[in-house]
Amino acid sequence: MSDSDMDYAMLWPVAERMADAARDVTLRYFRTENLKADSKRVDFDPVTIADREAERAMRDILADLRPDDAILGEEFEAQDGTTGLTWVLDPIDGTRGFISGTPTWGVLIAVGDDDGPKLGVIDQPYVGERFMGGGGRSAMTSPLGNKPLGVRTGRDLAEATLFTTFPEIGSTDERAAFERVATEVQLTRYGADCYAYALLAAGQIDLVIEAGLNAYDIQAPIAVIEAAGGIVTDWRGGPAHSGGRAIAAATPELHASAMALLA
């Protein structure tokens, strides 16, 4: 589906209404006592009532405003649609951070087609920051005001700041590939979940490298970063919107330098 076929004037209000609803739900539970986390796998993969209620709130909005669109969410079964558009939802990206009380988790919302996301939202409810990209829009809102997004340029790999969730996620080989890049950059930071992608789009950092992703982990960041002038691919330079391994870079030059080390 081409950009000219997308009704962004209709889609953006829906996306923001969903972000508002998820923000309300997640803040009711964040940093509360006795918040219980279940695990979806034998190894600890936490999910909370906040994850489920936030996704349900977003799905309820879609049922009302966009009932014919498909939905792919983390916590409930996929829903088929007839419009060619799919909403991709992660109600809390970074549940480990959420249950630990750190404000690096976020609500991820994207909508697109088989070729990838057309618009995306990364929302951090606790600090009140929202990063939006797609359809000619690239902006963030925050308690300090609103401003356009834009990646920073003019840095080579030796000057770059790199973020990742490694070593928490990824195979031994993937970790080794990441370390080849980490040894060449100026600064490496860990465990920021989706907030790292938002920082890249806001011009604060230069690279994010991850593996083991699902589509709902990466589609909103792709839309936001690309709208801000950055690049997101898999580790071979192909599309990353289906998940797996992803590299996000502020510039094509940084992307190429990091890709050479990952290979």
N, C-alpha and C positions, 0 to 999 in steps of 0.2 A: 504494500500500500504506500503510495507516494505521499509526500508532505502535503501536496495540494488536495489530496483526498481526506486529510485529517481535519476534523472540526475542533481545532484547539480552543476556540472560544467557548465551546461546550464542555470539553474534557477537563480543562484546567479547574473550573469551579468544583467539579466532582472530585478531582484529586485532592484539592485543598479541604473540602468538606470532610473527606475521609481522614486526612491527616489530623484535622481538628478533633474528630471523634476518637481516633486512636490515642491522641495526646491526652484527652480527658480520662480515658480508661487507664492508661499506663501510669499516669501520675497518681491515681488513687491507690496504687499498689507499691510504687517505688519507695524504697527505704522504709517500708512498714515492718513492724515486728511480726515474726512467725509466718512470713511468706513462704509457702511450701513449694518446692521444686521437685517435679517428677522427672525421671529420665526416660527418654525415648529409645535408648539403646542400652546394652550391657555396660559399655563404657559411658561415662557420664555425659549425657546430651540433654541438658535441662530444658524443661518447659513449665510454665506457670499458668495460673488462672489468668494473669494479665495478658499473656500471649494469646490465649484462646478468646478471651472477651474482646480484645482489641481487634482481632481479625474478624470476629463475628460482627462487631460494630461497623467495620468497613464493608463487609459483605451485605449487611442490611441496607446500607446506602446504595450500593450497586443494584440490589434487588429493586429498589425504588426508582432510581434514576437511570440505570443502564442495564435493564434486565436481560437484554439479548447479547451482551458481551460475555466472553468466556472469562473464567477466573482461575488463576493458579496461585494458591497460597500455601504457606508452610504447614498450617495446623489442621486444615480440613481438605476433603477430597476436591480434586479439580472439577470445575463446572464447564461444560461445553457451551459454546455460543454460536451465533449465526451471522455476526457482523464482520468477522475477520479480525476483531480486536480482542486482546487478552489483557486483563488486569493482573499484574504480578505483585503479590503482597507478602511482605515479611513484617508481621506486627511488632516484633522486637528482634531486631538483628543485634546479637550480642547479649543473649539471655544470661550468659555467665557473668558479664559485667553488670547486668541489671540486678541479679540476686546478690552481687557483691557491693552494690551501692555506688559504683562508678558511673559517671555521666557520659560514657562513650558509646552506649547502645543507641539505637535509633529505630524509627519506623520507616520502612521502605515501601514506596508505592511507584509502580511503573505501569504504563500501558503501551502496547505495541502490537506487532504482528509477527509472522514467522521469521522475518528478517531482523527482529530485535526491537528494543524499546524506542518509542517516539517521544515520550516525555517521562520525567522521573522526579520524585521527591525524596529527599533524605531529611527527616525531621527529628530533632533532638528535643523532646518535650521539656526536660528538666531545666536546661539552660535557655530554652525558648528560641532556638535557632532552627530555621527552615531553609534548605538549599533546594533550588528548583531549576530544572533545565529541560529544554525542548520546545519546539514550535516557535522559535524566535525569542524564547525567554531564557535568561540566565541570570539568576538573582538570588540573594539571600535576605531573609528578614530576621531580625534579632531585637532584643531589648535595647540595643545600642543604636538601632536604626536599620534602614534598608540600604543595600548597595549591590552593584552588579558583581557577578562572579567573573573570575578570570585567572587562568593558570599563570604562574610566574615563568619567565623565560631567561635565557642567557646564562644558564648554569650547566657545567659539564658534570660528569659522573662524580668526580672527586669533590665537588662542592654540594652534592645532592643530599637531601634528607629522605630516607627510605622508611616506610612503615610496613608492618606485616602482623599476622597472627602467629607465624611460626615462632617457636617450635611446637606450639599446641596442636596445629593441624598440618598434615602433610606426611608423605612417606619419607623414608631415609634418603632416597635419591633426590626427592624434591627439596628436602631441607639442605642437602649438599649443594644443589644448584643455587638456591637462594643465598647460601653463605658465600658463594663466589661473587655475587653482586654486593653483598653486605661488606665484604672486605675492601671494596673499592670506593664506597661512598663516605661522605664526611660524618654522617650521623644515622644510626638505625634505632628505631623505636618499635615497641611491640604492644600488641593486644588492644588496639583502638577500634577494632571491628569496623562498622560502616563509617564511623566518624573520620577515619583516615581518608576515605575517598572524598568526603566533604572538605577536609582541609586541603586536599590537592586542588579541588575545584576553586577554592577560595584563595589560592596562591600562597599557601603557607608551607607546603611540602612539595616534593618532586616526584616521588615514586611510591606505588603500592604494589606489592607482589604477594600473591596468595595462591593456594591450591585447595582442592576439596570443596569447592563452592557449589551451591545449587543455583538454579536460575533466579530464584527469589532473593538470593544474596547479592547478585551483581547487576541485575537489569536497571534498577533505579540509579546506582552509581554510574553506570555507563552513560545514561541519558544526561545526568548532571555534569559529568566531566567532559563529555564531548561538546555540550553546549558552552562550556567554559573555555573551550579551545584545546583540551587535552585529547589523549588517545588511550583507548582500552582495547586490548586484544587478548587472545590466549597466548601461551608461551611459544607458539609457532607463528604468531602474527595473524591468525585467523580470527573469526568472530568468537566472542566470549560469552554471548548472552545465554547460552545453554548451561553455563557453569563450568566446573572443572578448574583448570589453572587459569589465572588471570594476571595480567600486568597492566597497570595504569601509569601513564607517564605524562608529565607536563608538556613535553616537546617531542617531536619525532627523533631528534638527536639523542635524547636520554633514552627513549624507547629502544632505539637501535643498539646503543651501548649496553644496556641491560640485557637485551635479547641475546646478544653475542655471548654473554657470560652464562645465561641460562641454558643455552643449547647444549 
